[in-house]
């Protein structure tokens, strides 16, 4: 039975690889020098590196984030890297009004858009019961009601940034993408947590799973309009994201997670741009880890739980 499952997995992977290679290179229809790109959430990390790489190709850019000083510096760096036109707009992705203003600003400055990269994100790092103020000692359960209410705010925050804001952005920018005369792309930076859950990451994984459900659905709807939806799923990336996690204050002790073999924002940015150029449907970084995790979940779910518990030391 396991042999049949492995054979089926191998055939599926080879077929998917073959199909993906049949896709035309988008650079044949979109000149990288002059591509109009907006990056949402780019003051640091993956978004910042994406901006610099697109700038070095000569793309026209609109940069969006909350921290103006960092955006100003990034604008200057992008201009120095080779972008002929860089604009920035300060705003908060959790406020739909700010995103509406960003949409109007982009239309005014670039007269449309070819590529949207949604990089904004937030993470969770505490066990769910701990975040809820639930303590279990020798089967005696106590509940901290104040923490129990605080976790609701954390849930709303992470779901808004990781899920609702990505949808609001799509709603506002899809009309512009549909009007693009080239091959328009909407690229969402998700996570392997959007495919496989992990302990201490429940709030995060929940928001990312929802993200996949939504964008997998509208991908089919938008295909006749030639608007491509791409989901990028990195493993652990070497950023400071977990230190601003929504639930940091809802527990104590060190934050669990990978301490080695982290991906650099630079290599993730390289893969994002390649995925956009090739109009790839879903990308795992590193790819071997992503496919191994997915197939292990299908044919040996208990084993995935064991490795997840070991990785996050739960």
TORPAVEX-964701 format. One record per atom (N, C-alpha, C, CB): x, z, y. Coordinates in steps of 0.001 Angstrom, whole numbers, plus 524288, in hexadecimal, padded with zeros to 5 digits. Glycine has a CB too. Layout:
XZY ...
% end
This chain:
8033E800007FB49 800008000080000 8036580000804F0 7FC53804C780002 8076E80357804D8 80AFB8038F80955 80DED7FE71809E1 80EDA80822808C8 80F717FC1380568 8123E7F71680597 80EDF7F2DB80811 813EE7F56B80015 809CA7F2C5806B4 806367EEED808F7 805AD7EFB780ED4 800D77EF458065B 805707F4B181063 804ED7F5E3815F7 809CD7F429818ED 803F77FBC8816CD 80E587F51C81693 8133D7F38181918 813A67ED9581976 817F07F5AE8161A 812037EADB81543 8121B7E52D8154F 80E797E30981985 810917E30680FF3 809CA7E560819D7 8060B7E3C981DD8 808437E4AC82346 800E67E6C381D36 80AF57E91A823FA 80D4E7EA5B8290F 811727E65182A7C 80FB97EFE4828FD 814B67E4F3826A4 818E67E132827A6 816B97DBDD8291C 81C727E0B5822E2 812AC7DA2882654 810457D51282772 80DDC7D51182CE2 80C157D3BC82352 80B3A7D96382E38 808B57D9CB8335F 80CB87D998837BC 805877DEDA833C6 8110D7DC6E83704 8152B7DC7B83B03 817817D70F83BBB 8197B7E0638398C 818917D45783768 81AC37CF0F837B8 817007CB4C83A55 81C297CD0F83249 811E77CBE08390B 80DFA7C87983B6C 80D957C97E84148 8089F7C947838CE 80D937CE80842BF 80D4A7CFE68484D 8120B7CDDB84B3A 80CDD7D5DC848F7 8169F7CE41848B3 81B6B7CC4E84B1E 81B107C66284BED 8203B7CDB0847B7 819067C39E847F9 818907BDE98485C 814DD7BC5E84CC7 816A07BB9884326 810567BF0784D03 80C7A7BDCF8510F 80EB67BECE85676 8077E7C10B85044 8117D7C34285700 813A57C4A085C22 817937C08C85DF8 8163F7CA0785BF1 81A697BE3585A5B 81E5F7BA5785BC7 81BEF7B51585D55 822287B98C8573C 816E47B45985C07 814517AF7F85D7A 812A27AF7E86331 80FA17AE92859FF 812AC7B407865A2 8110E7B45E86B15 815177B1C586E96 8103F7BA1586CB6 8132E7AEF08726E 816C67AC5587601 819327B04E879B5 813F37A8038791A 81DEF7AF3587B3F 820AB7B28487EF8 81E0E7B1DD8844D 826A17B11E87F38 81C237B62488684 8194C7B5EF88B79 81CB47B3D688FE4 817417BB5788CE6 821D27B46888F62 825507B28F8937E 825167AC9D89425 82AE27B44089252 822C27A9E88903F 8222B7A447890C3 81DD07A2E489493 821177A1D488B74 81A2E7A6A089563 815CF7A5A4898FA 8160D7A91089DD7 810A77A68889632 818F77AD5B89D91 8198A7B0DE8A209 81F507B1218A371 8174F7B6728A0CF 820A57AF398A806 8260A7AF6C8A9C9 8276A7B5138AB0D 826EA7ABD28AE9D 82B1C7B77D8A82D 82C887BCED8A950 82E217BDB58AF06 830F97BEA68A5BF 8303D7B9918B15A 831B17B9C58B6D7 82CDC7B8888BA1F 8363E7B5E38B810 82A257BCAF8BBAE 8255A7BBEE8BEAA 820927BE2E8BBFA 824837B63E8BFAA 821207C02F8B738 81CCE7C2CD8B494 81AF07C7638B7EF 81E7C7C4B48AF08 815D17C7E68B886 813977CC188BBAC 8122D7D0A98B824 80EBC7CA2C8BEBC 814E07D5078B8F3 8147B7D97E8B564 813167DE6E8B867 819A57DA478B261 80F547E1608B664 80E3D7E68F8B87F 80F7C7EA948B44F 808727E70B8BA58 812327EEBC8B5D7 813A57F2DB8B229 811387F7F48B411 819C07F35C8B1A2 80DC87FA168B0F2 80AF37FEDF8B24B 80DA9803818AFAB 805137FE868B097 80FE0806F58B2E7 812D580B628B0D8 8187F809E68B012 8107B80D4D8ABB3 81B7C809908B468 820C5807618B3F3 824D180A368B73F 820B4801BB8B576 823C780F0B8B8D4 827A1811C48BC10 82C48813A78B8E0 825178165F8BED0 82BAE813D78B3B1 82FFF815838B04D 82F12813698AAC9 8308281B9D8B03C 832D08147A8A755 83228813418A1CE 8316880D848A08E 82DB08162889FC4 82DF180C7489CD0 82D228072C89AD5 82B498038389F26 82930807378965C 827A78054D8A259 8258E802058A680 829B2800598AA59 82146804D48A954 82D16803F08ABC6 83151802B18AF6B 834EA7FE888AD1C 83478807A68B0C6 8366D7FF278A82B 839E37FB598A5B9 837447F6028A531 83B9E7FD4E8A060 832297F5FA8A420 82F4A7F1068A3EE 82F847EE438A933 8298F7F1F48A251 82EC17F1408AD66 82ED67EEFE8B2A7 834147EC748B3D1 82DA57F32C8B6BD 838467EF248B28C 83D807ED168B3A5 83EAE7E8368B068 8419F7F1468B294 83CD57E8278AB96 83DD47E39E8A840 83AA07DEE18AA06 83C927E4EF8A287 835BF7DFCD8AB7C 832A37DB7E8AD88 834F87D9728B2A1 82CF57DD3A8AE62 836E77DD108B5E4 839547DB808BADC 83E057D7FE8B9E7 83AFE7E0578BE07 841217D9428B5EC 845DB7D6338B4D6 844847D0B18B2F8 8493A7D8FA8B0BC 83FA47CFF48B11A 83DE27CAB78AF87 83B817C7B88B417 839E87CB1D8AB17 83AE77CA538B88F 838AC7C7BA8BD1D 832D47C84D8BDA4 839F97C2258BCF6 830837CC108BACA 82ADC7CCDB8BB1C 829587CF258C064 828FC7D0748B6AE 8248E7CDF98C207 8223B7D06F8C6A1 81F6C7D55A8C4CB 81E637CC9B8C98F 8204A7D9B18C775 81E9F7DEBE8C564 81B267E1D28C920 823507E1F28C40E 817577E4988C6C9 8149D7E8D68C96A 815787EDB38C620 80E9C7E79D8CA2B 817767F1D18C891 818D07F6AD8C5E8 814F87FAF18C788 81E877F8558C729 813027FDE28C3BC 80F10801E98C4E0 81084807088C239 809938001F8C312 8109680B3B8C540 811928107A8C332 810398146C8C777 817688111D8C15B 810E28197C8C640 80F7D81D9D8C9FB 813EC81F038CDB4 80DD0822718C712 818CF81E6B8CC00 81D37820818CF0B 81F9681C478D289 82172822C18CB5E 81E5F81CA28D78B 81FCB818788DB32 825A6817C88DBC0 81D788198D8E077 8288B81C0B8DC0C 82E3481B888DCC1 830B4818948D840 830BB820E88DD4B 82EE2819BD8D381 830FA816F28CEF6 82F54811368CEF9 82F2A819948C9E5 82A90810308D0C3 828BC80AC38D111 82BD3807A78D515 822E980A988D26A 82CF780A0D8D986 8301B807668DD87 8357A805F08DB61 830B680AE68E267 837DF809A18D8A4 83D098089B8D66B 83CC2804528D249 83F5380D9E8D40C 838AA804818CF17 83810800878CB0F 8371F7FB2A8CD84 8338B801F38C75C 834167FB018D1B5 833487F60B8D474 838857F3BB8D63A 82FA07F6D58D936 83BB47F70C8D892 840CE7F5348DA6F 844357F3598D5F0 8439E7F9868DD72 844107F6448D19D 8472E7F4CF8CD0A 8454B7EFA68CAB1 846F47F9278C8E7 8402B7EED98CAB0 83E067E9FB8C88F 83F737E5528CBFD 838117EA628C807 83F677E6298D108 841097E1F98D497 846C87E09D8D3B0 840247E3988DA5B 849F87E4A88D307 84F897E3C68D20C 8506D7E11C8CCC7 852847E8F58D23F 84CD97E2158C903 84D6B7DFCB8C3CC 84BDC7DA0C8C3A8 84A297E2D48BFE4 849137D8368C7BA 847CB7D2AA8C7E4 842237D1388C8B7 849787D0518C323 83EA67D5138C939 8392A7D3B88CA17 8386D7D1888CF99 8359E7D88A8C93E 835B17CD1C8D025 834DB7CAD78D54F 830847CD848D860 833A27C5268D4C8 82D617D0B88D5B6 828E37D3238D853 8277B7D82A8D570 824197CF4E8D881 828487DCA48D7FC 827037E1BB8D5A4 823A47E4D38D967 82C0C7E4D68D440 81F2C7E6888D78C 81BBD7E9F28DA89 81AEF7EEF88D76B 816657E7368DBC2 819BD7F3308DA23 8185A7F7F98D75A 8137C7FA4D8D9C7 81CE47FBF68D773 810A17FD368D68F 80BD17FFC28D851 80BAF805308D5F9 806D67FC8D8D6BD 80B188091C8D94B 80B0D80E8A8D78E 80578810268D629 80D56812338DBD5 804C6812498D178 7FF92813F48CFE2 7FFB5816E98CAC6 7FBF880F4E8CF6B 7FB2A818AB8C928 7FA9381BEA8C47E 7F7088190A8C0A5 7F84B8216F8C5E4 7F8F7818248BBE5 7F5DB815378B80A 7F0EC8181B8B673 7F91D814168B338 7F0B681D2E8B75E 7EC07820278B5E2 7E7A581F7A8B9DB 7ED5A825F48B550 7E8B781CAD8BE1B 7E4C081BC98C223 7E364815F88C235 7E6B981DA68C7A5 7DEB3814CB8C07F 7DD1E80F4F8C024 7DD3880CAE8C582 7D7A380EE08BDBF 7DC3980FAC8C993 7DC6680D878CEE0 7E1DC80B7A8D027 7DAC2811B58D2E3 7E5E980E568CE90 7EB4B80C948CF75 7EC608077D8CC95 7EF32810C98CDB7 7EA56807158C7D1 7EB228024A8C4C2 7E8387FDB18C72D 7E956803198BF16 7E3AB7FEBB8C966 7E0D17FA978CC18 7E3E47F8A48D0CD 7DB687FC888CDCF 7E6327FC4E8D3B7 7E9717FAC58D824 7EE3E7F7B78D65D 7EB1D7FF958DB3D 7F06B7F9518D1F3 7F4E67F6828CFBF 7F36C7F0EA8CE5F 7F6FA7F9578CAE3 7EED67F0348CC21 7ECFD7EAFC8CABB 7EC817E78D8CF9B 7E7B07EB528C7DF 7EA1B7E9A98D3AC 7E9837E6BB8D88F 7EEDA7E5708DAF3 7E62E7E9DD8DC7E 7F25F7E93C8DACC 7F7A57E8978DCF0 7FA947E4488DA0A 7FAB47EDC48DC9C 7FA257E44B8D4DE 7FCDF7E0638D1A3 7FAD97DAE98D2B6 7FC3E7E1AB8CBD0 7F5B27DA708D31D 7F3667D55A8D442 7F53F7D3588D991 7ED697D5AF8D422 7F5837D6DF8DD59 7F7387D55E8E2A0 7FCF67D3B78E2AF 7F6607D9EA8E675 8004E7D6B88DFFF 805F27D5CB8E050 807DB7D16B8DCC7 808CF7DAB38DEFB 805947D0FB8D81B 807807CD1C8D455 803A77C8BC8D33D 808D77CFC18CF4E 7FEEB7C9198D57E 7FACC7C53B8D48E 7F9AA7C4878CEC0 7FC517C0018D6F2 7F9987C8DB8CBFA 7F8707C8B18C668 7FCBC7CB538C342 7F7BA7C3108C499 7FC227CB338BE1F 7FFD87CDE68BAB2 800227CB008B582 7FE3A7D3BA8B9D5 804AB7CB248B302 805677C8B38ADE1 8061B7CCB68A987 80A187C5148AE03 808637D1368AAEF 809A77D52C8A6FB 8089C7DAA38A922 80F6D7D4AD8A538 805CD7DDBB8A61C 804FE7E33E8A758 807B07E67E8A331 7FF0F7E49D8A7AE 80B047EA298A4DD 80D887EDCB8A139 80B8C7F3408A282 813B17ED818A195 8087E7F59189EF9 806787FAD989FD6 80A117FEC089D29 800C27FB6489DC4 80D478017B8A05A 811378051789E4F 80FD780AD889F23 81665803F58A0D2 80BCC80BF58A225 80A978116A8A35E 8092A8145789E62 80616811C68A763 80AE78193489E00 809B081C3789953 80AFB821F7899E3 80C9081A04894BF 8088F8250F89695 8096982AB28966F 8097D82C5D890C2 8051C82DB889991 80C498309588F9E 80CE48324B88A39 80AFC837ED88992 812A1831D088881 80A0083976884BE 808E583EF488374 80D0C840D487FA0 8033E83FA288113 80E3C845EF87FBD 812A9847DD87CAB 8119D84CFC879C2 817408489788030 80CEA84F2787A4B 80BBE85429877DA 807F0853788734D 8097C857F887BE2 8084E856E386F51 8045C856DE86B35 7FEF5857C286D96 8059585B168670D 7FB078552686B7F 7F5D38555686DCF 7F3AC85AE786E25 7F21E851F386AAD 7F42A85DF4869F5 7F21D8634D86A13 7F4D88669086E42 7F2C2865E7864B5 7F9F1865C986EC6 7FCD9868A5872C9 7FAE48673287835 802BD8678887256 7F9F58622187914 7F7FD8605787E1F 7F28C8628687F45 7F7DC85A6287E46 7EF958636287B2B 7EA458657A87BC2 7EA2F86B6887C3B 7E6ED863D487729 7EECB86DE387BE4 7EEFE8738D87C3B 7ED48876488773F 7EBAE8755C880A7 7ED8F8737D872D6 7EC04875C286DCC 7F0DF877B986AFC 7E909871B086A5B 7F0E487CB6869AF 7F54587F1A866EC 7F36B881148619F 7F7AD8839D86A2C 7F67F87FF385D97 7F526881A78584B 7F9A3884DB8561F 7F3F087CE8854AD 7F8B5889DE8551F 7FC9888D60852E4 7FA228901984E36 7FE978916E85706 7FC5988F0784999 7FA3389148844C0 7F4528905984450 7FB568972E84482 7F2C788B928457C 7ED53889D68452F 7E9BA88C708492C 7EB4188AD983FCE 7EC1888F5C84CC9 7E90B891838511E 7E96488DC3855B4 7EB0589713852B2 7E4E188BFA85787 7E4AD8880285B9E 7E31E88A7D860D2 7E0CE8839E85A20 7E6388894E864D8 7E4E488AF386A27 7E4D58862186DA7 7E8D888F2286C3E 7E17A88647871A1 7E0DE881CA87518 7E1908837487AC2 7DB7E87F3887451 7E523880CF87D72 7E5F78819E88306 7E25187DD2885DF 7EBE9880BD8849F 7DE0887FE288809 7DA0A87C8388A5A 7DC128797C88F14 7D55787FC088BF0 7DFBB87BB7891E3 7E1E78790789670 7E4DE8741E894C7 7E58A87CB589984 7E7FC874A9890A9 7EACE8701C88E9E 7E70586C2288C48 7EED4871CF88A7B 7E2EB86E17889E0 7DF1586AAD8877A 7DCA48671288B8D 7DADC86DE3884BA 7DBE88690289039 7D9D1865C489477 7DE0E8622F896BA 7D7848693F898D2 7E2E386425896E6 7E72B8611C8991E 7E84F85C3A895EA 7EC0C8647489982 7E78E85C7C890CD 7E8B4857EE88D92 7E4F08537B88EBF 7E8738595D887C6 7E047854C38909E 7DC8E850A989213 7DEAC84D6789697 7D73E8531089392 7E1298500E89A5C 7E37C84D4589EC8 7E7FD849CE89CF0 7E56C8512C8A2F7 7EB1984BD189944 7EF70848BC89725 7ED6A843EE89443 7F2CE84C1689373 7E9358449F89147 7E6D88404B88E5F 7E4D383C1B8921A 7E25E8424B88ADF 7E23B83DCE89642 7E02983A1689A14 7E4A18371C89CBB 7DCCB83CF289E36 7E8C7839D989DFA 7ED3A837738A0AD 7EFCF8334289D47 7F14283BA48A22F 7F106834A589876 7F3DC830F68951B 7F07182C4F89390 7F5D5833BE89030 7EB6982D45892CC 7E7E38290289162 7E7158254E895F8 7E29F82B2C88F89 7E6E78276F89AAE 7E63E8242789F4D 7EAF88209D8A00E 7E561827898A42E 7EFA8822D889FCD 7F46781FC28A0BB 7F55881BCF89C5A 7F9268235E8A143 7F4FD81D9889788 7F66081A398931A 7F21E8165B89190 7F7AE81D8988E79 7ED3D81798892C1 7E8E881463890D9 7E585812238953E 7E5898179688D3B 7E2CA815918981D 7DF2E813A389C16 7E1E88104E8A033 7DC718182E89EB4 7E674812068A202 7E92B80F258A62A 7EAF2809C28A45C 7EDDD812418A816 7EC788095E89F70 7EDF78043D89D50 7E9478009089D3B 7F03F804D1897BE 7E4AB802B489C29 7DFE27FF8E89C23 7DE4B7FE198A1AE 7DB6B802848996C 7DEAF801E28A548 7DD76800A48AABF 7E1037FC4B8ACBD 7DE058058B8AE39 7E6087FCB18AB65 7E9C37F8B48AD14 7E84F7F3638AACF 7EF5A7FA358AB70 7E6D77F3568A5D2 7E5347EE698A35D 7E0657EC388A61B 7E40D7EF3B89D7C 7DC927EF868A72A 7D7C07EDC28A9B8 7D8E97EB248AEF5 7D4007F2608AA86 7DCA07ED528B1DB 7DDCD7EB648B719 7E15B7E6948B71D 7E04D7EFAB8BA3F 7E4C17E6318B32A 7E8947E1EF8B332 7E7367DD5F8AFA2 7EDC47E4028B1AA 7E3A67DE158ABF7 7E2397D9BF8A88B 7E00E7D5098AB88 7DE407DB928A494 7DCD77D5CD8AF9B 7DB127D12A8B289 7DF9C7CE068B4CB 7D76D7D2CF8B6F2 7E3B67D0C88B698 7E84C7CE148B8A7 7EB437CB498B455 7EBE57D1EC8BB72 7EBBB7CDDC8AFD4 7EE867CB7C8AB71 7EBAB7C6A18A97E 7EF2B7CF708A6F7 7E6827C6F38A923 7E36D7C2788A751 7E4317BDCB8AAEF 7DD937C3E88A6FC 7E4E77BEEB8AFF4 7E5947BAC58B3D7 7EB187B8888B3E3 7E43F7BCD08B935 7EEBA7BB0D8B117 7F4197B9238B0FC 7F44D7B3D18AE68 7F7B17BCFD8AE1E 7F76F7B0538B094 7F7D27AB058AE7D 7FBAF7AAA98A9F9 7F9697A7428B2C7 7FE577AF0E8A8D6 802157AF178A482 7FFE57B25089FFB 807717B14F8A64F 803437B49089CD0 8018A7B79089846 801A07BD68899A3 805157B6678936A 7FD467BF8589B94 7FD467C4DE89D8D 7FD7E7C8FA8993D 7F8827C5BF8A0D4 800587CD3989A66 8011A7D174896A7 7FF8D7D6BA898F5 806C67D19C894DB 7FD287DA0D895B6 7FC4E7DF838970D 7FF137E2AC892CE 7F63B7E0EC89772 803577E53D89445 806987E8148908B 805F67EDF489162 80C697E67689117 804BA7F0BB88D37 803E97F65F88D7F 808357F92788A73 7FE727F7E188B5A 80AC47FCE788D01 80EB47FFFD88A44 80BF980489887A0 8130E801F488E0F 80B9B804468828A 809208085C87F79 80D6480BA487CDF 80553805FD87B51 80CE480CAB877E1 8109480FF887501 80F6780F8786F3A 81046815C5876D4 8132D810E286BFB 8120A8114D8665F 80DF28158186560 817118128686344 80D568192186920 8093481D1B868A5 803CB81AA68690F 809D98215686CE0 80387815D286AE9 7FE948130C86AFF 7FD1B810CB865B4 7FEC980EC286EF5 800CB810F8861FD 7FFD780EFF85CB0 7FFFA813558589B 803DC80AD985B4F 8036F8173685982 8041581B83855C4 8045D820A0858D7 8091F81ABB8524A 800E782445857B3 800DB8294C85A6E 8057982CB5858EF 7FBD282C2D8594D 80674830AF85C26 80AD98343885B22 80988839A885D20 80FEE8322D85DBC 80B6783DBA85A81 80A708431085C50 80CCF843EC861B1 80CA78470B8586C 80A6184731864C3 80BB48487A86A37 80A9F843E586DE7 8117A84A1286A9E 808AA83F9B86BE2 8078E83B0B86F2B 801CF8396B86EC2 80B1C8367486D9D 7FE6183D0C86D5E 7F8E983BAE86C49 7F6278394E87103 7F5F48407D86A7E 7F6A483BC687591 7F40E839B387A3D 7F6328344687B8D 7F4CE83D7487EF0 7FB41833B687B0A 7FDED82EC387C2A 7FC3982A8D8784D 803EC82F7A87BF6 7FC8382BC387341 7FB2B827E786F42 7F5758264686FB5 7FC4482A16869C9 7F20F829FB870F6 7EC87828AE87191 7EBA6824B3875E1 7E96282D93872B3 7EE418258587A4E 7ED9A821E887EB5 7EFD881C8787D6F 7F03D8241C883A0 7F42781C6687A8A 7F68F817638792C 7F3798147E874F4 7FC298183F87755 7F13B8175287146 7EDDE814C686D66 7E9328122E8701D 7EBF4818CB86942 7E6FB814E2873E9 7E294812AB876DB 7E44380DB8879B6 7E065816B387AC9 7E8EB80DD887BE8 7EB148095A87EB4 7EB408049087B30 7F09280A99880C3 7ED188054D8765D 7ED73800F8872AD 7E8117FEDC8714F 7F049802AF86DBA 7E457802548708A 7DF168008F86F3B 7DCCA7FD1B87371 7DB8F8052C86E4F 7DD8A7FEA387858 7DB647FB9E87CAC 7DE137F64E87D2B 7DBED7FEAB881C6 7E3437F64B87D62 7E6007F16287E64 7E5F97EDBD879B1 7EB917F27B87FFE 7E5B47EFD7874ED 7E5037EC6B87064 7DFC37E998870B0 7E5657EF9586B44 7DBE07EC3C872E0 7D6A87E9EA87350 7D6747E5A587772 7D2A77EE1C87494 7D87D7E6CC87C21 7D7FB7E2DB8803F 7DBC77DE5587F79 7D8DF7E55788594 7DFD27DF1A87C3F 7E3667DAC287B1D 7E0577D61B878EA 7E7B97DC8087731 7DCC47D74187562 7D9AE7D31B872F2 7D60E7D095876F7 7D67C7D54886E4D 7D3C67D3C587A5F 7D0447D1C087E61 7D31A7CE2188235 7CDC07D64388156 7D7FB7CF7988363 7DADE7CC9E88767 7DDCF7C7E188559 7DEA27D03588A01 7DE3A7C77188037 7E13F7C32587DEF 7DF637BDC687FBD 7E0FC7C36D8780C 7DA2F7BCC888004 7D8757B79B881D8 7D9FE7B67A88784 7D2937B7278814B 7DB337BA9788A7B 7DCB87B9EE88FF7 7E2A47B9AA89099 7DA897BE6689343 7E57A7B9BC88C2B 7EB2F7B95F88C16 7EDDA7BE1188EA5 7ECE77B46B88ECD 7EB257C27F88EF7 7ED997C74E890DE 7EF8A7CA5988C27 7E9B27CAAA89438 7F4917CB6488C16 7F6F37CE0C887AA 7F7317D3F18888A 7FC697CBE6886AD 7F5FB7D6EF88477 7F6897DCA288487 7FAE57DE20880C5 7F1487DF6A88304 7FED37E0DF882C1 803247E2A587F74 803B07E88B87FAE 808437E00C8811D 804687EAFD87B28 805337F0A387AD0 80ABB7F1B4878E2 801167F33787721 80D957F4ED87BC2 812FF7F63387A76 813397FBD587896 816AF7F55887F40 8155D7FCAA873EA 81557801DA87182 81AE5803B187062 8121E801CE86C71 81D678064487426 822A1808508731F 8225A80D6E8700F 8259A8092387845 826B880EAB86D7F 8275F813EA86B64 828D88178C86FE2 82B9A81408866F7 82BE881B8986ECD 82D7181F3E872E1 8314B81CB9876AB 82FDD8243087070 82FF781CFC87BB6 8333581A9E87FC6 835EB81EEC882DE 82FE38171888372 83AC081DE988455 83DE7821D088719 83C738220088CE5 843C88209B88677 838128249B88E0A 836588256F89370 8351682B3789422 8317A821F2894CC 833A682CA1898F7 8323F8321289A1F 82C6583301899AF 834198338F89F93 8299E82F7889732 823EC82FB489713 821E0834CC894C0 821CF82B2589403 82468836B58909D 8223D83B5A88E0E 822CA8404B89146 824D383C25888E0 826498403289532 826E6844D489873 8229A8454889C94 82C36844C189B14 81F7C8412489D28 81AF78415F8A0A3 815F0840D389D84 81B4C83D158A4D7 81618842708989C 811A2841F48951C 80CEC844FC89728 81314843DB88FA7 8084A84319895CF 8038284573897E4 802A584B06895EE 7FED88421A89675 804FA84C5489180 803F58517B88F31 808C38550088F02 801D9850D3889C0 80CD0853BF89205 8119A856E7891EF 8107B85C9E8931F 8158F854C6895D9 80D3A85DA0896F7 80C1D862FC898AF 80864865E289513 809DC862E889E1A 8066D863328910B 80295865A088D93 8050F867FA888B3 7FE82861A788BFD 80A3B8687A888BA 80CEC86ADF8844F 8123186CD188608 80D808670387FC3 8151786EC188261 81A50870C388392 81E1986EDE87F64 81A51876DB883E5 8231886F8E8806C 8270B86DE087CAD 828B88684A87DAF 8250186E6987723 82C738668387A98 82E9A8614387B4E 82AA085D20879B8 833A88609B87820 82B3E8589487C07 827DB8542787AD0 82A2A8512E87638 8272D8508187FA3 8270A850598722E 828FF84DAB86D89 8290C847CD86E53 825B484F0D868C7 82C498452C86B37 82C9B83F7B86B8D 8320083D9A86A00 82B4783D9B87111 832A983879869F8 83798836268686C 83BD68375C86C67 8370083045867C1 840798388F86A71 844EB8399686DE3 8492B8357F86D49 8472983EF686CCF 8489E831FA8698F 84C7E82DDD868D6 849C0828C78676B 8508082F6486491 84CD58249B86787 84AD081F6086666 8466181DC586A0B 848F381F1E860D0 8468481FAC86ED9 8428781E288729B 843A0818AB874AE 842478221C87721 83F6A815FA875FF 83FEE810CE87861 841308116987E27 83ADF80D8B877A1 8445080DF28804A 8455780E0A885E1 8411080AF6888AB 84AD780BC288722 83F8A80C9088D6D 83BB68097A8906D 83D6B803D589112 83AD680BEA895CA 84288802FA89174 8449E7FDBE89235 843657FA3688D8B 84A807FDFE8931C 8443D7FC27888C4 8433D7F8D28843E 83D677F80588367 845B37FB2D87F59 83A407FBEA884CC 834927FB4088466 832B97F72788856 831B58008888555 834D87F75288D10 833667F37F8910F 834C47EDF488F4C 836267F4C289640 839517ED4988CDE 83AD97E82788ACB 836C77E624886EC 840437E87888822 835087E9A288383 831527E80787F6C 82BEC7E6E5881B9 830E47EC4B87B31 82A717E9CC885C6 8256B7E8DF8885C 825437E36988AAF 824707ECFB88CA4 8296E7E1F088D66 829927DCD888FF6 829A27D87688BE6 82E627DC6D89390 82C857D933887A8 82C7D7D55288378 827017D4D088124 830787D6CE87F2C 8246C7D93F8804F 81F1F7D92E87E24 81B5E7D64C881BD 81D2B7DEC387D33 81C117D703886D4 818C97D43588A93 819EF7CE5E88A70 8199F7D6598901E 81EEC7CCFA88A4B 820667C77288A1B 81E317C4BA88548 826567C6E788A30 81E307C778880D8 81C527C52E87BF2 816857C62287B06 81F687C75887769 814147C91387E9B 80E8D7CA7A87E2D 80D697CCF3878D4 80B127C59987F06 810777D0E787798 80FCC7D39F8729C 80B477D77F872F3 814E17D67687109 808757D7F986EB1 803B07DB2386E8B 804D37E0F786EA8 8008B7D9D7869B6 808487E2B386B35 809927E84386AD1 80F367E8B88690A 805CF7EB31866F6 812317EBDA86BD2 817D37EC3D86AD1 819467F1E5869D8 81B077EA0086F71 81C587F2D7865B0 81E4D7F81286479 8242A7F83F8658E 81D1F7F99185EAB 825D17FC7586808 82B5A7FD008696C 82D628023F8675D 82C247FC9786F7E 8313B80235863C4 8334B7FDA5860FA 82F4E7FB9485D11 8386D7FF0985E28 82F8B7F69385BEA 82B7E7F424858B2 82B5A7F65D8532D 82C587EE4A85875 82FE77F764850E0 82FFD7F96184B81 82D327FE9E84B27 835A57F9EC84989 82DEF801DD84F28 82B7B8071084F2B 8258E8069184F95 82D9C80A6C853BA 823D4802FF852F8 81E3B80248853A8 81B8B8006D84EBD 81D387FE7F857F7 81DB27FC5984C52 81B3F7FA4B84792 81B937FE3B84316 81DD87F520845F5 81FEE80117842C0 8206F8050D83EA3 81C538094D83F56 825F68077983EAC 81B8580B0184432 817AB80F1584541 8122280D42843F5 817FA810C384AF8 810E38086784561 80B9F806638446F 80A73805D283EA1 80AEE8012784721 80E298039A83BBE 80D3B802E283630 80D6F8080983338 8112E7FF1B833F1 810C180B9C834F1 810DA810C38327D 80BAA8138E8334E 8155D81411834AD 8096A812E1837ED 804598154883906 8001C8131B8356C 802D48146A83EC1 8007C80E0983440 7FC9280B8F830ED 7FD1080D1B82B34 7FCF7805BC8316A 801F380D6D82949 8029880E2D823A6 804B08139282227 8063380A128218C 806758169B825F7 8089081BD0824B3 807D481F7E82959 80E7681B7682332 802F48202A82B05 801D18235482FA9 80402828DE82F6B 7FC098239C83074 803AB82B8F82AF4 805DE830DB82AC6 80BB2830FE82C03 804F38333A82570 80E7B82CE082A79 8141782C9A82B8F 8151282C238316E 81694827F3828A6 811BF829308341C 81237828B3839C7 8118B82E0583C5A 80E29824CD83BEC 80DC98310783A6E 80CDF8364683C98 811A7839BE83BDA 80812838D383A02 814248394F83758 818C583C878363E 81D2483B3483A08 81AA383BBB8308E 81E2F8362283AC3 8225E8348B83E4E 82123835E2843FA 8235C82EB983DCD 81C1B8356C8456C 81A8C836B984ABE 81B5C83C8784BCB 814D28353584BB1 819F083FCC847FA 81AA18457284891 82060846D5848FF 818288485D843F8 8239C8440184602 8294C845138462E 82B928436584B67 82C2D84237841AA 829EA83EDD84D57 82BFA83CD085244 82AB18406F856C9 829CE8375A85356 825DD8426D856DD 8242C845B785B33 8248884B8B859FC 81EA88445B85CAC 826D684CB285559 827E885225853E4 82310855A28543F 82C2F8545B8575D 81ED3853DB851A6 81A03856EA85192 818D6858BE84C08 81568853B2853BE 
% end
